[in-house]
Amino acid sequence: FETRQVEWSSTFVLTLAWLVLILSIAAILLLMALIKKGEASRVASLFYLVPPVTALQAWWLFDERLPLLGLAGMVVAIIGVVMVVRKPANKAG
């Protein structure tokens, strides 16, 4: 069990500011702007990119393994999002 006492340090304050200001407030404002600009289903499809991006960041920053099956899943997710987000081509004629 731990106490509820917080040890304030510059690293803690900067991390807390990043979590509150960028990951919470800015992310919600960006989400609202995207919804206002386009269709909600297209914006919602972007959430499927969170796991692949997180896995790539873990590979890059923490030297985690990326198994072949995981990479295949990433490709499938990215292709699915591209199919939903891209605008249909206008058919002439």
N, C-alpha and C positions, 0 to 999 in steps of 0.2 A: 504494500500500500504506500502511496505517496501523499505528500502534503499538497495543499492547493496554493502554495506559495510560488510565485512566478519569479524567475531570475531574469531580469531585464538586461539585455545586451544589444549591441548594435545589430548583430546577426538576427536575433529574434525579432527585433522591431522591423527590420527590412523584410524579413520573411513574412511577417504578419501583414505588413503594408502591401506586399505583392499579392498575398492571398485575398485580402479584402478588396483592394482597389482594382487590381487587374483581373484576377480570376473570378471575382464575384460581380462587381459593379460593371466593369468594362465588358465582360462577356455577356451579361444580360442586356446591356445597351446595344451591343453589336447584334445580338439575337433579335431584339425588337426592331432594329433598323433593317435587318434582312427580311423579317416578316412583313414589315411595312412596304418594302421595295418589291417583294415577289410573293410567290405562292408559299403558303405555309408548308405544304408537302415537300417542296424542294428544299426549304430550310431544314425541315425535320430529317430529311435524308442525309444531311451533313453530319448528323450525330453518329452515323455508321462509320465515319472516318476516325472517330476518337480512339477505338482500340488499335487500328493500324498505326496511327501517329504515335500513340503511347508506346507501342512495342518498338517502333523505330527509335524513339527517344531513349528508351531503356537500353537498346542495343548500342547506341552511340555514346550515351553518357555513362552507363554502368556496365558495359561489356557483357550484356546478357545475350544468350543464344537466340537465334532466329531459326527455328526448325523449318524444313522444307514445306511441311504441311501448313505451318503458320504463314509462311510467305504466300502460299497458294490461296489461303483464306483472305489475306490482304488484297491480293489481286482481284479476287471475286468481289470483295466489298467495294473496292475502288471502281471496278467496272460497273457495278450496280449503281453507285452514286452518280457516276458520269452519265449513265443512261437516264437517270431521273432528272438530273440538273440541266443537261444540255437542252437547248431549244430545238424543237423540230425544224427540219429544213423545209422551206417553202417549196411547194411543188408547182412548177410552171405548167400552164396548159389547162 
